[in-house]
């Protein structure tokens, strides 16, 4: 990759990894529903001008029910689960657990998308990743029932990301991803608005939480997706999808440095197992063929998305095919 592409890659990883830090700060004065509503509304404000300029909104109004369903399983529900979970667990741990989304995809694929069914190293990745999740939930959180509940919420959020990725692949294969995310962010904000009003604390939130949620919406959910598309255009979807395996490390560093969150040997072991398992489950393999294996996948699902990486893109078949030709 060029220096510019590397800068974009590291910036995107750093921004997505910071999402969990911003959520933790926002929770000091704001409810979970408020945070989710605000972040998606701000992201919509960033993305809609881009989508309109690209002419990416055409035909989406006719698919309003599908957009509502996608906004629910990809944003409203997972974002809420992650935010509620972070009331009880460290932001760094949340960032690690969300990286399990590719493992969910591999588990769901036989029933929902046989094309993504696992065997060989992909099947081994599922087992390795599950061991990593169990290690974190059992060792880091096993002695605290509330923390365990928070961890389970985050793991369920990863399930939402996985379902959304499979749904996107099936129903929106040829749609412009900027248009899709513009529609889903606005829809998610509207879905969360009643709960945000009902659960809003009586006092005015402080400047720190407001700034954190603003950064979460504008940068972590809005501008991050612009960087996603730049990277897809410059280096292809396979290399871009590796962000999902770098951003949890940023989340870990932010939590330790800025929030003084404690980490254990089990935390690092769980991180290593989940990332290794997710990479294998998503189609990576050991040896020199990894680049080719990733590049020739017809559709890549970036999970890990926010990522908690924000909207997780599904890279369209035509883009994956262009990467395939470049790798040939």
BELSUL-V291741 format. One record per run of one state. SS is the DSSP state (H for helix, E for strand, C for the rest). FROM is the first residue (numbers start at 1). LEN is the number of residues. If there is no record, write none. Layout:
BEGIN
ss: {SS | SS}
from: {FROM | FROM}
len: {LEN | LEN}
END
This chain:
BEGIN
ss: {C | H | C | H | C | H | C | H | C | H | C | H | C | H | C | H | C | H | C | H | C | H | C | H | C | H | C | H | C | E | C | E | C | H | C}
from: {1 | 3 | 27 | 32 | 55 | 61 | 86 | 91 | 99 | 101 | 113 | 114 | 117 | 121 | 141 | 145 | 172 | 177 | 200 | 207 | 236 | 237 | 246 | 247 | 260 | 265 | 282 | 290 | 296 | 301 | 302 | 314 | 315 | 317 | 328}
len: {2 | 24 | 5 | 23 | 6 | 25 | 5 | 8 | 2 | 12 | 1 | 3 | 4 | 20 | 4 | 27 | 5 | 23 | 7 | 29 | 1 | 9 | 1 | 13 | 5 | 17 | 8 | 6 | 5 | 1 | 12 | 1 | 2 | 11 | 1}
END
